[in-house]
Amino acid sequence: MNDILVLTLLIFTAALLYSSVGHAGASGYLAAMALFGLAPAVMKPTALVLNLLVGTVGTIRFATAGHFDWKLFAPFAALSVPMAFLGGMMKLPIGTYKMVLGSVLLFAAWRLVVKPKPNAGELNPVSVPRALIFGAGLGLLSGLTGVGGGIFLSPLLLFLGWADVRKTAGVSVAFILVNSAAGLLGHLASVKNVPPEIVWWAPAALLGGIIGAELGSRRLAPITMRRLLSVVLIVAGVKMLLGK
């Protein structure tokens, strides 16, 4: 029971922190579940279910706050959704899954401790062909691992100068939502692997998502807590890569 409570707290914390920057928390949930030794067959669908809850809240909150750009979102989502569906249908060998997921978690940890700098001056025009290619790759990775892809999309948008920080958050969380839904639909049978403890984790993630999205729309950046969460991601990522 103690393990369930600690894992519930970690999921709440992940949802709160990630939703504050326009993410849904999948890499945080996966890291927490990895620390407690849950099987990959359980981790992937559970993370996607939690992503759907937090992604829905975040999308509504950032959109109503005026931080969503349909013209920027559409080319990324066009190919990412079918590719996430395809990725959801694919089942990687456990060793390969752990290697890929471990790398994703370490990247996510790095992203948490690096505070993005707002774009200076005018934004660059979006290249639709490049957005389609990037979206396809991120969608496939999303479906394969159970992450929503936002942890990769956010730095990409900022690096290319296609969106400012707030709009990046609004587009990323919507991108996560559609990819998580597609990934889960791609392997709908995996929902049976979601453990009964989801009755604890879902409300925790939902509450964390509501609080985080509200704080994020006002540009609150809890950098200390982000760094603490990055430690969890690093430990879990290393654990995945070492296969322990």
Order of alpha helices (4+ residues) and beta strands (2+ residues): alpha-alpha-alpha-alpha-alpha-alpha-alpha-alpha-alpha-alpha
